[in-house]
Amino acid sequence: MFWWLGPALFVMTVAGMEAFAYVMHRWVMHGPGWFLHESHHRARTGRFELNDLYGVIFAIPSIVLLYGGTQAGWWAGWAWIGAGIAGYGAIYFGFHDVIVHRRVTTRYLPRSRYMKRIVQAHRLHHAIGTRRGAVSFGFLVAPPPIMLKAELKRRGIERRRATKHAGSFADW
């Protein structure tokens, strides 16, 4: 394998995982998988929620590919792809669980326009607590909040519940 192919596979996998995450979030988590994901759209009462099982489910292919590419004699590129899946998982955890939902204590406050935009887009996703009618299903790529607000207004959806998020970005 060429020396540059592994890192290229890693970067392409991380990028591709955003599209995969969008599809899974929109059509699985807000579809047949709502029975797990619904817990994420409700106020958390403990340290964990049923939605956390998605992290375990999505880690399985990464673990299998890492093992296969490093220990089982498979093509080495599979390990780089598995590492890309794990890399996206780490980025997702840092953004979604630490920065947006504050599940880990941090003093970080998003200051860049990009970070403020994706945080607000995710908060607008949580503006309604139902399976249907949500906007912004991506995690690292999101439309501008003004577009999301306009879409919610066009659908006749007003803010149906107070957001469960703390911080200075919760306002619309």
Backbone torsions as a table, in degrees:
resi	resn	phi	psi	omega
1	MET	NA	135.1	177.4
2	PHE	-62.3	147.0	-175.7
3	TRP	-60.1	-30.8	-176.0
4	TRP	-84.6	-15.3	-175.2
5	LEU	-68.2	-39.6	179.7
6	GLY	-60.0	-55.7	177.4
7	PRO	-59.6	-35.7	177.9
8	ALA	-64.5	-42.4	176.8
9	LEU	-61.6	-40.5	178.9
10	PHE	-59.7	-51.4	-177.2
11	VAL	-64.9	-43.7	179.5
12	MET	-63.6	-36.6	179.0
13	THR	-68.0	-44.5	177.4
14	VAL	-57.4	-46.3	179.8
15	ALA	-64.0	-43.7	179.8
16	GLY	-65.5	-28.0	179.6
17	MET	-66.1	-27.1	176.9
18	GLU	-64.5	-42.8	177.5
19	ALA	-65.7	-42.5	177.7
20	PHE	-60.8	-44.7	-179.5
21	ALA	-62.9	-40.0	177.9
22	TYR	-59.5	-50.1	-178.9
23	VAL	-60.7	-47.1	-179.3
24	MET	-63.7	-41.3	-178.1
25	HIS	-67.5	-45.8	-175.4
26	ARG	-73.3	-46.2	-170.1
27	TRP	-105.6	-12.2	175.5
28	VAL	-108.3	-56.8	-177.2
29	MET	-64.6	-36.5	176.5
30	HIS	-96.7	17.5	176.4
31	GLY	-125.4	-122.0	-177.0
32	PRO	-65.2	-19.6	179.6
33	GLY	-91.3	10.4	-178.9
34	TRP	-59.5	-29.4	-179.0
35	PHE	-58.9	-26.7	173.8
36	LEU	-92.8	-44.1	-172.8
37	HIS	-72.0	-24.9	-179.3
38	GLU	-54.3	-35.1	-179.8
39	SER	-59.8	-26.9	-179.7
40	HIS	-76.9	-20.8	179.1
41	HIS	-96.9	10.1	176.1
42	ARG	-118.8	160.7	176.6
43	ALA	-63.5	130.9	-179.6
44	ARG	-77.1	135.3	-179.5
45	THR	-102.6	-19.0	178.8
46	GLY	-130.7	-163.6	-179.4
47	ARG	-74.2	-29.7	-176.2
48	PHE	-121.3	165.2	175.6
49	GLU	-138.8	159.3	-179.3
50	LEU	-56.2	-33.7	179.3
51	ASN	-56.2	-25.4	179.6
52	ASP	-61.7	-20.4	177.7
53	LEU	-63.7	-26.1	176.3
54	TYR	-60.8	-36.8	176.9
55	GLY	-61.2	-39.9	177.8
56	VAL	-67.8	-45.5	-179.5
57	ILE	-60.1	-44.8	-177.4
58	PHE	-75.6	-16.3	177.4
59	ALA	-78.8	-24.3	-176.0
60	ILE	-58.0	-50.9	178.9
61	PRO	-60.2	-36.5	178.6
62	SER	-61.6	-47.1	-179.6
63	ILE	-62.9	-44.7	-179.8
64	VAL	-62.2	-45.8	-179.3
65	LEU	-67.2	-39.4	176.3
66	LEU	-62.3	-45.7	179.4
67	TYR	-64.0	-48.5	-178.3
68	GLY	-61.0	-41.3	-177.3
69	GLY	-77.7	-17.2	-179.1
70	THR	-112.9	-28.9	-173.0
71	GLN	-120.4	-27.9	-171.8
72	ALA	-97.5	3.9	176.9
73	GLY	82.7	11.3	176.1
74	TRP	-73.1	174.2	175.1
75	TRP	-57.5	134.6	-176.5
76	ALA	-61.4	-25.5	178.6
77	GLY	-60.3	-28.8	178.3
78	TRP	-62.3	-34.4	178.3
79	ALA	-66.2	-39.9	178.3
80	TRP	-65.4	-38.4	177.0
81	ILE	-66.4	-44.2	176.2
82	GLY	-59.8	-38.5	177.3
83	ALA	-67.2	-35.7	176.8
84	GLY	-64.2	-40.2	176.4
85	ILE	-63.0	-44.7	178.4
86	ALA	-64.4	-38.4	177.9
87	GLY	-62.0	-43.8	176.5
88	TYR	-62.8	-40.7	177.9
89	GLY	-58.9	-40.3	178.9
90	ALA	-67.6	-42.1	177.3
91	ILE	-62.5	-46.0	178.9
92	TYR	-57.8	-47.9	-179.7
93	PHE	-59.4	-46.5	-179.4
94	GLY	-62.0	-44.6	-179.2
95	PHE	-74.4	-57.0	-170.3
96	HIS	-73.2	-51.9	-174.3
97	ASP	-84.0	-35.3	-177.7
98	VAL	-88.5	-54.5	-173.6
99	ILE	-77.1	-49.3	-175.4
100	VAL	-79.1	-54.7	-172.8
101	HIS	-92.0	-5.3	175.2
102	ARG	54.0	41.4	178.8
103	ARG	-77.8	-15.2	173.4
104	VAL	-124.8	131.7	-177.4
105	THR	-65.2	129.8	177.5
106	THR	-151.0	155.0	176.9
107	ARG	-99.3	2.6	-178.1
108	TYR	-64.3	132.6	172.0
109	LEU	-124.3	123.9	178.5
110	PRO	-59.8	129.9	-179.6
111	ARG	-118.4	-28.9	-178.6
112	SER	-73.3	155.3	178.4
113	ARG	-60.3	-39.8	179.9
114	TYR	-61.2	-50.5	-177.6
115	MET	-64.0	-42.2	178.1
116	LYS	-61.1	-39.4	-179.0
117	ARG	-64.5	-48.0	-177.0
118	ILE	-73.1	-30.8	175.9
119	VAL	-66.0	-47.4	-179.3
120	GLN	-65.0	-38.3	178.0
121	ALA	-61.4	-40.9	179.5
122	HIS	-68.6	-36.9	177.3
123	ARG	-66.0	-36.4	175.8
124	LEU	-66.4	-32.4	174.5
125	HIS	-59.1	-38.0	-178.1
126	HIS	-88.0	3.3	-177.3
127	ALA	-63.4	-24.8	174.2
128	ILE	-120.2	145.1	-174.7
129	GLY	-101.1	22.5	-177.6
130	THR	-108.8	167.7	-179.6
131	ARG	-67.9	-36.3	-176.1
132	ARG	-107.8	152.3	174.3
133	GLY	96.0	-5.1	-179.0
134	ALA	-71.6	158.6	175.7
135	VAL	-122.9	164.5	173.8
136	SER	59.5	88.0	-178.2
137	PHE	-100.0	-8.2	177.2
138	GLY	-78.4	171.4	179.8
139	PHE	-116.9	-38.3	-177.9
140	LEU	-111.4	-12.2	177.0
141	VAL	-127.4	126.2	-178.3
142	ALA	-148.5	148.5	175.0
143	PRO	-65.3	160.5	176.4
144	PRO	-58.7	141.2	-179.6
145	PRO	-54.1	-33.3	179.9
146	ILE	-61.8	-36.2	177.5
147	MET	-69.3	-39.3	180.0
148	LEU	-66.6	-41.5	177.5
149	LYS	-62.8	-42.0	178.6
150	ALA	-63.2	-39.2	178.6
151	GLU	-65.6	-43.1	176.9
152	LEU	-61.0	-42.9	179.7
153	LYS	-65.4	-42.7	179.2
154	ARG	-58.9	-37.9	179.3
155	ARG	-77.1	-6.9	-178.3
156	GLY	76.0	23.1	-179.3
157	ILE	-99.2	117.4	174.1
158	GLU	-95.7	167.5	177.8
159	ARG	-61.5	115.0	-173.1
160	ARG	-93.2	-13.5	178.2
161	ARG	-155.7	156.5	177.1
162	ALA	-68.8	140.7	178.5
163	THR	-67.8	146.2	-178.8
164	LYS	-90.6	7.3	-174.5
165	HIS	-93.9	140.2	176.4
166	ALA	-94.6	166.5	174.6
167	GLY	114.1	174.1	-173.7
168	SER	-85.7	2.6	-177.0
169	PHE	-101.3	-1.1	-173.1
170	ALA	-68.6	-19.4	-177.9
171	ASP	-72.3	154.9	179.6
172	TRP	-86.7	NA	NA
